[in-house]
């Protein structure tokens, strides 16, 4: 990474929060291996001839050595050493945006618009599951459904531009709807139609000048796991499995997850979108009921055919008995 990128990462608190998370993970894994070693050795004292226990002790120590070697090779630790003394140790909220040098391509952007109403509706994905981040000194990936629990708490999440609290575009319960599906963290937001910021942003989204997203989040202790770099040319891989806070999502100039996207959906109101969604759900329910009805009718037909065949066999037997 360039020194400018390192300094920006430090200023955003990314290095300190990620490093704290990595250190917690390392300590926890060491504790697990040490406890396992004690338990196995206690069992071996009771049964000193058990070859399987001896092998388990050997395997556990090997994993512990690999854990220490990985920690020593960590790309994040190397990056922190480059910026030693500059790290923001108080930051707990992480934000996923990045510098221009990290952006290589733009994917998955669409636009469509319908004129005539007072509100501007935008939609997109602020985060995608199983999508690798850009190089942040380490790589990061979001486990599926990592946002489900935090969304269940109805967080007061804001929609911002570039994570700037002075540039608030929408807010949960005030036109911003968040959801988690098989792709990731999605959103639909109603912006103020006559607001200069909203109009300017919508124009840039339509033209593709701004078309990607980011999110701010808090990971609890034990909410992530790390795969350490094997050598100096590799990078650590962090997998985020649990998030406890979601202060904001943002439309950004430089995202850490390149495949996020935003587009202008239309100028319909959120109420219209909800009505269309309700109609679609009703149609799905009707289709399901129809399928169930058809299935029952088929079962009835099958049963009638079975009874008809049985009756035919009885008639044939009666005819045969009369003929004899």
C-alpha angles and dihedrals in degrees: 000000000000117000089244090058091048091052092049091049089051093048091053091053090238096128096048096047094043091045091050089050092049092048091050090050091049093049092047093050091047090051091050092051093045092050090047090051092052093049093048093048091050089053091048091054088057094045108022094173095059105119093187092059091049089051091049090052090051093048092048092051090048091053090048091052090049090050091053092045090050092050090051091051094045113141090209092056090050090051093050091051088057090057098034113162094020100078118120101232096184099061119108102159112082123205126199109217128109149192127282093255090064095057115092107158146003119230141177100020120154134169134196130155141182120199132217112068137092100240132068115220120199128180137185148121119281091190137011127213119238091010117132117233125229118268107290094165082285133032123247135200133185118229116228115277093009089143098048097091096045092048089053088064091059095234119207091242121177129211108225139171112246090344089290110148089203089063102058114166103176142344140214109277089015100078101305118112121185127193141169120222136157091290101050142262107350131183143190116198133187111213126199105268098213096040112115093217093051092046093048093047093047090052091052092047092051091052093046095243090122115024113142140077145214140189139216117222149161123228117202123223106283092019095115142033133215135217107198125222115266094214143354092281094055130077131223118255118219119195114198111210104166135031123188102183136032107187096171149346118215143199102228144187095221118027128191089217106053098195095062112109146182131198139175103260099188142291094267119123123255088245090059090049090050090050091051091048091049090050091050091049090049090051090050090051091049091050090050092050090048091051090050090049092051090048092052091048090051090050090050091049091050091050093048091050090050091051091047092053091047091050090049091054091051091050091049091051091050091050091049091050092051092049090054 
